[in-house]
Amino acid sequence: MFYRPETGHGLPHNPLNALVAPRPIGWVSSRGAMGDNLAPYSFFNLTAYVPPQLMFSSTASKPDRPGTKDSVAQIAESRVFCINIADGAMREQVNASSAALPAGSSEFEAVGIEMAECETIDCPRVAHAAASLECRMTRVVRLAGEANIMVMGVVTGIHIRPDCLVDGRFVPASGYLSRLGYKDYAITTDTFEMERP
């Protein structure tokens, strides 16, 4: 099968959603004039080691945040954000926090997620996340298409839950949570090592 995205695929579900998988989930917390926000994004990844940098992309908008979503609007305002890494045990909370609540509503409160304050930035974080990466925004890039926006940041502080450190290595206590596409997710616990040539 071959298709051009602009002419369509003719399938009942868009295969692009599942072609690049598994994708890590960046559970983004932010703070703005309207309050605290928490939302998951599966267009997320680490982009550099030194200094540590990462990105996430938002691909939709809300009627009460014209052209974007709460996370991007608040980060553009505050210039800081936190990427929380959830393990498999938090999957229901991650999913519940994706609800399109009105701007100014706190997903922390709505979903019952315990919040903690970041150390290096004025931003909330998920208290029991497997890890949290505090970030200063470096760029907001408008991508092709309506409401497609990439946020880039440099990591200024890292929290790791103690039970996720095993022999000096980060290992999420109940596996890595990832997005596979469609409505499919995975919890990865079966891993292996390979030496690079």
Residue pairs with C-beta under 8 A, 6 or more apart in sequence:
1 9
3 9
3 10
5 16
9 15
13 182
17 181
17 182
18 180
18 181
18 182
18 184
19 181
21 178
21 179
21 180
21 181
22 178
22 179
22 180
22 186
22 188
23 42
23 43
23 44
23 45
23 178
23 179
23 180
24 42
24 44
24 45
24 85
24 176
24 178
24 179
25 40
25 41
25 42
25 44
25 85
25 86
25 94
25 177
25 178
25 179
26 40
26 41
26 42
26 44
26 54
26 56
26 83
26 84
26 85
27 38
27 39
27 40
27 41
27 83
27 84
27 85
27 86
27 94
27 97
27 126
27 129
28 37
28 38
28 39
28 40
28 41
28 56
28 71
28 81
28 82
28 83
28 84
29 36
29 37
29 38
29 81
29 82
29 84
29 108
29 115
29 123
29 124
29 125
29 126
30 36
30 37
30 38
30 70
30 71
30 74
30 75
30 78
30 80
30 81
30 82
30 123
31 37
31 74
31 78
31 80
31 122
31 123
31 124
32 70
32 73
32 74
32 77
32 78
33 77
34 70
34 74
34 103
34 104
35 104
35 105
35 106
36 106
36 108
36 115
36 124
37 70
37 71
37 74
37 106
37 107
38 84
38 97
38 106
38 107
38 108
38 111
38 113
38 124
38 126
39 69
39 70
39 71
39 97
39 98
39 107
40 86
40 94
40 95
40 97
40 98
41 56
41 57
41 58
41 71
42 178
42 179
43 56
43 57
43 58
43 59
43 150
44 54
44 55
44 56
44 57
44 83
45 54
45 55
45 56
46 52
46 53
46 54
47 53
47 54
47 55
47 152
51 154
51 155
52 133
52 154
52 155
52 158
53 138
53 152
53 153
53 154
53 155
54 83
54 133
54 135
54 152
54 153
54 155
55 150
55 151
55 152
55 153
56 83
56 150
56 151
57 143
57 148
57 149
57 150
57 151
58 68
58 69
58 71
58 72
58 147
58 148
58 149
58 151
59 145
59 147
59 148
60 69
60 147
61 67
61 68
61 69
61 146
61 147
62 68
62 69
62 70
62 100
62 103
64 102
64 103
65 72
65 73
65 103
67 146
67 147
68 147
68 149
69 147
70 103
71 81
71 151
72 140
72 149
72 151
73 103
74 81
75 81
75 137
75 140
75 151
76 137
76 140
78 122
78 123
79 136
79 137
80 118
80 121
80 122
80 123
80 134
80 135
80 136
80 137
80 153
81 121
81 123
81 135
81 137
81 151
81 153
82 118
82 121
82 123
82 124
82 125
82 132
82 133
82 134
82 135
83 132
83 133
83 135
84 125
84 126
84 129
84 131
84 132
84 133
85 129
85 130
85 131
85 132
85 133
85 172
86 93
86 94
86 126
86 129
86 130
86 177
87 130
87 164
87 172
87 173
87 174
87 175
87 176
87 177
87 187
88 172
88 174
88 175
88 176
88 177
88 187
88 189
89 173
89 174
90 126
90 128
90 129
90 130
90 177
91 177
91 185
91 187
93 111
93 112
93 113
94 177
96 107
96 110
96 111
97 107
97 110
97 111
97 113
99 107
99 110
101 107
101 110
107 113
108 114
108 115
108 124
113 126
113 127
114 126
114 127
114 128
115 124
115 125
115 126
115 127
116 124
116 125
116 126
116 127
117 123
117 124
117 125
118 124
118 125
118 132
118 134
118 157
119 134
119 157
119 159
120 134
120 156
120 157
121 134
121 135
121 136
121 156
121 157
123 134
125 132
125 134
125 159
126 132
128 161
129 159
129 161
130 160
130 161
130 164
130 170
130 172
130 173
131 158
131 159
131 160
131 161
131 164
131 170
132 158
132 159
133 155
133 157
133 158
133 159
134 155
134 156
134 157
134 158
134 159
135 153
135 154
135 155
135 156
136 153
136 154
136 156
137 151
137 152
137 153
138 152
138 153
138 154
139 150
139 151
139 152
140 149
140 150
140 151
140 152
141 149
141 150
141 151
141 152
142 148
142 149
143 149
143 150
160 170
161 173
163 173
164 170
164 171
164 172
164 173
165 171
174 187
175 187
175 188
175 189
176 187
176 188
176 189
177 185
177 186
177 187
178 185
178 186
178 187
178 188
179 185
180 186
